Amino acid sequence: MLIQKLEPLFFKENTHLVEVLDKSNGIWTAEKSRGYGILVISYNNLRFGIPLRSHIKHQARFLTDGTKGLDYSKAVLLTKDEYISTTPFMIPPDEYVKIKDRTHHINGQFAKYVEKYVTAVQKNDENVLRNYKFSTLQNYGLELGLK
């Protein structure tokens, strides 16, 4: 299990993404004022960073404390090692333990989240795709074998 910080280089090199971690007035710029803590995991030989976020109100998540936790809907594809900081991202010890103890569960939940998206795109299932309207997965159609 690896909880690291997402490096500013990721933001600078990925301004083309359609859906992103957050936007300012509906627009994403490479000028990020804060870093993101991410859980680095692997799915089908792809490396993703699932961000730690607060105020997660949807179900595509793993909660660590109240409404804080890992937000599957904002996972980013990490194609370069340089996107991942070599310095660990510090979180409260109780949240770290919850993630560490449930890493296998988190991997399974995230895999199901991605697989449900892939199937919905292949079947053009608008009912399911409605839940992915703000998901970053729509950036990775090629990598997920959809294009």
C-alpha positions as CSV (number, residue, x, y, z in Angstrom):
1,M,0.0,0.0,0.0
2,L,1.4,3.4,-1.0
3,I,-0.1,6.7,0.0
4,Q,1.8,9.5,-1.7
5,K,1.3,13.0,-3.0
6,L,0.4,13.7,-6.6
7,E,3.2,15.9,-8.0
8,P,2.4,19.2,-9.8
9,L,3.9,17.7,-13.0
10,F,0.7,15.6,-13.3
11,F,-1.4,18.8,-13.5
12,K,1.0,20.5,-15.9
13,E,1.0,17.6,-18.3
14,N,-2.6,16.6,-18.2
15,T,-4.5,19.9,-18.9
16,H,-6.3,18.0,-21.8
17,L,-8.4,15.9,-19.5
18,V,-12.1,16.3,-19.7
19,E,-13.0,15.5,-16.1
20,V,-10.6,16.2,-13.3
21,L,-10.1,16.2,-9.6
22,D,-11.5,19.6,-9.1
23,K,-12.3,22.7,-11.1
24,S,-12.5,26.4,-10.4
25,N,-15.6,28.0,-12.0
26,G,-16.0,24.9,-14.2
27,I,-12.4,25.1,-15.5
28,W,-9.4,23.1,-14.6
29,T,-6.0,24.9,-14.7
30,A,-2.6,23.5,-14.0
31,E,-2.2,26.0,-11.2
32,K,-3.0,23.8,-8.2
33,S,-2.8,25.5,-4.8
34,R,-2.8,22.2,-2.9
35,G,-1.4,18.8,-3.3
36,Y,-3.5,15.6,-3.4
37,G,-2.8,12.6,-1.3
38,I,-3.4,9.5,-3.4
39,L,-3.6,5.8,-2.8
40,V,-1.6,4.2,-5.6
41,I,-3.1,0.9,-6.9
42,S,-3.0,-1.3,-9.9
43,Y,-5.9,-2.3,-12.1
44,N,-5.4,-4.4,-15.3
45,N,-1.7,-3.4,-15.5
46,L,-2.7,0.3,-15.2
47,R,-1.5,2.4,-12.3
48,F,-4.1,4.6,-10.7
49,G,-4.0,7.2,-8.0
50,I,-7.2,7.3,-5.9
51,P,-7.4,10.7,-4.2
52,L,-8.1,11.3,-0.5
53,R,-10.9,13.8,-0.3
54,S,-13.3,15.4,2.1
55,H,-17.1,15.9,1.7
56,I,-17.6,12.8,-0.5
57,K,-21.4,12.5,-0.9
58,H,-21.7,9.8,-3.6
59,Q,-21.3,6.0,-3.2
60,A,-18.1,5.6,-5.3
61,R,-15.9,5.8,-2.3
62,F,-14.2,4.2,0.7
63,L,-14.8,6.2,3.8
64,T,-12.2,6.6,6.5
65,D,-13.9,9.2,8.7
66,G,-17.4,10.6,8.3
67,T,-17.4,12.0,4.7
68,K,-13.6,11.7,4.2
69,G,-11.9,9.0,2.4
70,L,-10.9,7.7,-1.0
71,D,-12.9,9.0,-4.0
72,Y,-13.0,6.4,-6.8
73,S,-14.8,8.8,-9.1
74,K,-11.7,11.0,-9.3
75,A,-9.0,8.4,-9.7
76,V,-6.3,9.4,-12.1
77,L,-4.1,7.3,-14.4
78,L,-0.5,7.6,-13.5
79,T,1.5,6.9,-16.6
80,K,4.8,8.3,-15.3
81,D,6.7,7.6,-12.1
82,E,7.4,11.3,-11.9
83,Y,3.7,12.0,-11.2
84,I,4.1,10.3,-7.8
85,S,6.0,12.1,-5.1
86,T,8.7,10.2,-3.3
87,T,7.5,11.7,0.0
88,P,4.6,10.0,1.7
89,F,1.4,12.0,2.1
90,M,0.6,12.3,5.8
91,I,-2.9,11.4,7.1
92,P,-4.2,10.8,10.6
93,P,-3.0,7.4,11.9
94,D,-6.5,6.0,12.4
95,E,-7.4,6.8,8.7
96,Y,-4.1,5.2,7.6
97,V,-4.9,2.0,9.5
98,K,-8.4,1.8,8.0
99,I,-7.0,2.0,4.5
100,K,-4.1,-0.3,5.2
101,D,-6.3,-2.9,6.8
102,R,-8.8,-2.7,3.9
103,T,-6.5,-2.4,0.9
104,H,-7.6,-5.7,-0.6
105,H,-11.3,-4.6,-0.2
106,I,-10.5,-1.2,-1.7
107,N,-8.8,-2.8,-4.7
108,G,-11.9,-5.0,-5.2
109,Q,-14.3,-2.1,-4.9
110,F,-12.3,0.1,-7.4
111,A,-12.1,-2.8,-9.9
112,K,-15.9,-3.2,-9.7
113,Y,-16.3,0.5,-10.2
114,V,-14.1,0.5,-13.3
115,E,-15.6,-2.7,-14.7
116,K,-19.2,-1.4,-14.3
117,Y,-18.1,1.7,-16.2
118,V,-16.5,-0.3,-19.0
119,T,-19.6,-2.5,-19.4
120,A,-21.9,0.5,-19.4
121,V,-19.9,2.2,-22.1
122,Q,-19.8,-1.0,-24.2
123,K,-23.6,-1.4,-23.9
124,N,-24.3,2.3,-24.1
125,D,-26.3,2.0,-20.9
126,E,-27.3,5.6,-20.1
127,N,-28.9,4.6,-16.8
128,V,-25.6,3.4,-15.4
129,L,-23.5,6.1,-17.2
130,R,-25.5,8.8,-15.4
131,N,-23.5,7.7,-12.3
132,Y,-20.3,8.4,-14.1
133,K,-21.1,11.8,-15.4
134,F,-18.3,13.4,-13.3
135,S,-16.0,10.4,-13.2
136,T,-12.4,10.8,-14.4
137,L,-12.7,7.4,-16.1
138,Q,-14.1,9.1,-19.1
139,N,-10.6,10.4,-19.8
140,Y,-9.2,6.9,-20.2
141,G,-11.3,5.2,-22.9
142,L,-8.3,4.2,-24.9
143,E,-6.4,2.8,-21.9
144,L,-9.5,0.9,-20.7
145,G,-10.0,-0.7,-24.2
146,L,-13.0,1.4,-25.1
147,K,-11.7,3.2,-28.2
